[in-house]
C-alpha cells in the first residue's frame, strides 16, 4: 500500500507525539495505532507497523535511561529473559486463541489503576522497600506481562509501571525507566514475528520510527529533569484516555 507524499509528515508528527507520551507514561500506541487504521492499513499490518515504530521509540528512551544510570541490569536481567519468553509465547498463542475475552477485561484493570493512583497521591514519589523478592518478581511479572504484550498489547507499559511502583517500591521515574527496557524486549519479539509474516509497512514504520526516536529522547529527558510531579498527571491522563478508548471499542454496541 502506497501513501501520498503529504501523509509522511503526518506520520512523522504522530510518531513524535507517540514517542514523547510513551517515554513519559506509556500508552503511545493510543496515538499511533488509530492513525494507521484510519489511513486504511489492514488491521494485522497496522498492528505490525505500530509495533515497529514503537520499538524505535522504546529503544531511544531505554538508551537514554541506561546512560543516566536509572536502570540496574543486574537487578532486572531475570525480568528481561522472562519477558522475552512470555512475549514469544504470547505472540504464538494469539494466532490460535480469540483475544476478545482479554480485550473486555483490560478496561476494568485500567480503571483499578486509575482509581488507585488518584486516591494514593503519594504513590511513586519515593522508593519504598519491595514487597516481593527481586528474582521471583521478575519471573512472575516478566512472564505474565511479556505474554500480555505479545498476545494483546494495549496498556502493557502502564501495567509495568504501576506494578514496579506498588510491588517493588520504585518511584515513578525509576519505574518508567525499567518499564522501557521490558517493553523493548517484548517489542523486539513481536516485531520479529510481524516482519517474518510480512505485516510491516516499512515506509510508514520508518517515518514514524524517526519521529518516535526524537520524541522519546525529549520525553525521557523531561522525566529525568522534572521527576515524579511531572510524570504522575501525564500517567493519569494516558490511563484515562486508554480506558475510555477500550471501553468504547469493546462495549459501545
Buried (B, 14 or more C-beta within 10 A) or exposed (E): EEBEEEBBEBBBBBBBBBBBBBBBBBBBBBBBBBBBBEBEBEEEBBBBBBBBBBBBBBBBBBBBBBEBEBBEEEBBEBBBBBBBBBBBBBBEEBEEEEBEEBBBEBBEBBBEBBEBBEEEEEBBBEEBEEEBEBEEBBBBBBBBBBBBBBBBBBBBBBBBBBBBBBBBBBBBBBBBBBBBBBBBBBBBBBBBBBBEEEBBBEBBBBBBBBBBBBBBBBBBBBBBEEBBEBBBEBBBEBBBBBBEBBBEEBEEE
